[in-house]
Amino acid sequence: MRRDKNFSDLGLTSEDVASVEQVIELLVAHPRLMQRPVVVRGERAVIARPPKTVLELL
């Protein structure tokens, strides 16, 4: 969960991301809060950090 200006602009605190369910709900509602990009191809997905991990899907 990215805790940048967007996080504070939304009025969020650590209590708002205390559970997995809360984090999922927030990321669905506000995808810009995602700390790392996720790349999906077919039935596989990777966290694209470092960026070269995307090559695993290609």
C-alpha positions as CSV (number, residue, x, y, z in Angstrom):
1,M,0.0,0.0,0.0
2,R,1.5,3.3,-1.1
3,R,1.3,5.8,1.7
4,D,1.9,8.9,-0.2
5,K,-0.1,12.1,-0.8
6,N,-3.0,10.2,-2.3
7,F,-3.2,8.1,0.9
8,S,-3.3,11.2,3.1
9,D,-5.6,13.1,0.8
10,L,-8.1,10.3,1.2
11,G,-7.9,10.7,5.0
12,L,-6.6,7.2,5.5
13,T,-4.6,6.0,8.5
14,S,-2.9,2.8,9.5
15,E,-6.2,1.7,11.1
16,D,-7.7,1.7,7.6
17,V,-5.2,-0.9,6.3
18,A,-5.0,-3.1,9.4
19,S,-6.5,-6.2,7.6
20,V,-6.1,-7.9,4.3
21,E,-9.8,-7.3,3.6
22,Q,-9.4,-3.5,4.1
23,V,-6.3,-3.4,1.9
24,I,-8.1,-5.2,-0.9
25,E,-11.2,-3.0,-0.7
26,L,-9.0,0.2,-0.8
27,L,-6.9,-1.1,-3.7
28,V,-10.1,-1.9,-5.7
29,A,-11.5,1.5,-5.0
30,H,-8.2,3.4,-5.4
31,P,-5.7,1.4,-7.6
32,R,-3.2,4.3,-7.5
33,L,-2.4,3.2,-3.9
34,M,-0.9,0.0,-5.1
35,Q,2.8,0.0,-4.2
36,R,4.0,-2.4,-6.9
37,P,2.5,-3.0,-10.3
38,V,1.0,-6.4,-11.0
39,V,1.2,-7.7,-14.6
40,V,-1.2,-10.5,-15.6
41,R,-1.0,-12.7,-18.6
42,G,-3.4,-15.6,-19.0
43,E,-3.5,-17.5,-15.7
44,R,-0.1,-16.1,-14.5
45,A,0.8,-12.9,-12.7
46,V,3.9,-11.3,-11.4
47,I,4.7,-8.4,-9.2
48,A,6.7,-6.2,-11.6
49,R,9.4,-5.1,-9.3
50,P,12.1,-5.1,-10.5
51,P,10.7,-4.4,-14.0
52,K,12.6,-7.3,-15.5
53,T,10.3,-9.8,-13.8
54,V,7.7,-8.9,-16.4
55,L,10.0,-10.7,-18.9
56,E,9.1,-14.0,-17.1
57,L,5.6,-13.7,-18.6
58,L,6.7,-12.9,-22.1
